[in-house]
Amino acid sequence: MDLSVVEKNVMDLCAETADFIRNESLHFDRKRIEQKDTFSNLVSYVDKESEKKIVSSLKKILPGAGFLAEEGTQLKGENEYQWIIDPLDGTTNFLHGVPIFAISIALMKMNKPVVGVIYEVSHNECFHATEGGAFLNKNKIRVSPIADLRESLLATGFPYYHTEKKNQYLDIIKTFLERTHGIRRFGSAAIDLAYVACGRLEGFFEYDLNAWDVAAGTFILEQAGGKVSDFKGGTNFIFGRELCAAGNIHADMLKIIGEHWWT
């Protein structure tokens, strides 16, 4: 299989789906917003229709592959491949008219990413990778060269479910606020990871994440020369619901996280 052809097909599909999302944003009906399992975990017909369009097309791009997608598409594959999809990462931003949301698609082979595409809808920025390189609109990208935490800009997010770990997490945030240029909260893990991959941010950390939030982004970031781990420094970051992702400050970030985080 030529993964570069698959990558190109997925990029084209994302561009088509982005047109749909963008057009719907112009006359979005807020009465069609639904709550999932908490009042802040929202979904709309745009998420659902985007997922239908994506799944239908991906079945043609790679017949027999499995699916794991945010809005409910879960199909066991007939081969070793699986698509992991977030049709609209940053739904709350979209619903409020904040122009920070993306489509995220990863192709996994035996639970290992081999293609990643993140399409930032509002600015037509397509971050994409196969093994050997990461790109933004076909221009090669690399993580930031900054190696000093004090000169770094970070991003994070907040989980829908406020668990007993929230105070630990706030302690991590407080420490980073004191030792960096600051922390941003964009509301889309896919975009956070893409921005680390292209050097706009030096690092990103978050917990209570799902595979569709991070599968594409972590792969793109690694192909851009970055490092990704769970909070213990291990490799269970796609399905393990927590991650620390960065360029040259990864070890420093992980040290601070480890000082406050325990299970």
TAGIDA-V865151 format. One line per field, one symbol per residue. ss: DSSP state (~ for helix, > for strand, _ for the rest). burial: 1 if it has 24 or more other ideal C-beta (glycine too) atoms within 12 Angstrom, else 0. Layout:
BEGIN
ss=???
burial=???
END
This chain:
BEGIN
ss=__~~~~~~~~~~~~~~~~~~~~~~~____~~~>>>______>>>~~~~~~~~~~~~~~~~~____>>>>____>>_____>>>>>>>>>_~~~~~______>>>>>>>>__>>>>>>>>>____>>>>>>__>>>>__>>________~~~_>>>>_________~~~~~~~~~~~~~~__>>>____~~~~~~~~~_____>>>>>___~~~~~~~~~~~~~___>>>____________>>>>>___~~~~~~~~~~~___
burial=00100110111011101101110110000000000000000111111101101110111011001111111010001000111111111111111000011111111110001111111111001111110011110000111101001001111111010000000010011011001100111111111111111111111111111111111111111111111111100000111111111111110111011101100
END
